[in-house]
Amino acid sequence: MIRLHTVLAAASTCALVAITSALALADEPPPGPPREPPPEAFSACESKVEGDACTVSLRDRELHGVCATERDGKRLFCRPEGPPPPPPSGSE
């Protein structure tokens, strides 16, 4: 009985360490320098203020978003709402 208790305690500890490590890694940004928004995203917010609604046309897509300040705090760009859309069909 004591052996089973020890095994369960060790397994629980290992699981907790694995979950904590995975969550810590998920919060890290991707490697390399941060990507800059495309020029169209900046153009979409040229005459707007932070928080205004905006729309960006990229290739064959129209993305709706909100004007947000770039990391350096100098320029506004159109930050799309939600996750990025899937690639267009035929790009595979």
C-alpha positions as CSV (number, residue, x, y, z in Angstrom):
1,M,0.0,0.0,0.0
2,I,2.8,2.4,0.8
3,R,4.5,1.6,-2.5
4,L,1.4,2.5,-4.5
5,H,1.1,5.8,-2.5
6,T,4.7,6.6,-3.3
7,V,4.3,5.8,-7.0
8,L,1.1,7.9,-7.3
9,A,2.8,10.8,-5.5
10,A,5.8,10.7,-7.8
11,A,3.5,10.5,-10.9
12,S,1.5,13.5,-9.7
13,T,4.7,15.5,-9.2
14,C,6.0,14.6,-12.6
15,A,2.7,15.6,-14.2
16,L,2.6,18.9,-12.4
17,V,6.2,19.7,-13.5
18,A,5.4,18.8,-17.1
19,I,2.2,21.0,-17.2
20,T,4.0,23.9,-15.5
21,S,6.8,23.7,-18.0
22,A,4.5,23.5,-21.0
23,L,2.5,26.6,-19.8
24,A,5.7,28.6,-19.3
25,L,6.9,27.8,-22.8
26,A,3.5,28.7,-24.3
27,D,3.9,32.3,-22.9
28,E,7.2,32.9,-24.7
29,P,7.2,34.8,-28.0
30,P,8.4,33.0,-31.1
31,P,12.1,33.1,-31.7
32,G,13.6,35.9,-33.8
33,P,12.8,39.6,-34.0
34,P,9.1,40.6,-33.8
35,R,7.4,40.8,-37.1
36,E,6.3,44.2,-38.3
37,P,2.7,44.6,-39.7
38,P,2.5,45.0,-43.4
39,P,2.4,48.6,-44.9
40,E,-1.4,48.2,-45.6
41,A,-2.0,47.9,-41.8
42,F,-0.4,51.2,-41.2
43,S,-2.2,52.9,-44.1
44,A,-5.5,51.7,-42.8
45,C,-5.0,53.8,-39.6
46,E,-3.4,57.0,-41.0
47,S,-6.3,59.3,-40.2
48,K,-7.6,57.4,-37.2
49,V,-6.9,57.3,-33.4
50,E,-6.2,54.3,-31.2
51,G,-9.3,52.1,-30.8
52,D,-11.0,53.1,-34.1
53,A,-12.3,50.3,-36.3
54,C,-10.3,49.6,-39.4
55,T,-10.2,47.4,-42.4
56,V,-7.2,46.1,-44.3
57,S,-7.2,44.5,-47.7
58,L,-4.4,41.9,-48.2
59,R,-4.3,39.9,-51.4
60,D,-7.8,38.5,-51.8
61,R,-8.9,39.1,-48.2
62,E,-10.5,41.9,-46.2
63,L,-9.5,41.9,-42.5
64,H,-11.5,43.9,-39.9
65,G,-9.7,45.1,-36.8
66,V,-9.0,48.0,-34.4
67,C,-6.2,50.6,-34.7
68,A,-3.5,49.9,-32.1
69,T,-0.2,51.4,-31.2
70,E,2.9,49.6,-32.4
71,R,5.3,48.3,-29.7
72,D,7.5,51.3,-30.0
73,G,4.5,53.5,-29.4
74,K,5.1,55.7,-32.4
75,R,2.7,54.4,-35.2
76,L,-0.8,53.1,-35.4
77,F,-1.6,50.0,-37.3
78,C,-4.8,47.9,-38.0
79,R,-4.6,44.9,-35.6
80,P,-7.0,42.2,-37.0
81,E,-9.7,40.8,-34.7
82,G,-9.3,37.2,-33.7
83,P,-6.8,34.6,-35.0
84,P,-5.2,34.9,-38.4
85,P,-7.3,33.4,-41.2
86,P,-6.2,30.1,-42.9
87,P,-4.1,30.4,-46.0
88,P,-6.0,30.7,-49.3
89,S,-6.7,27.4,-51.0
90,G,-4.2,26.7,-53.7
91,S,-1.3,28.0,-51.8
92,E,-0.2,24.5,-50.7
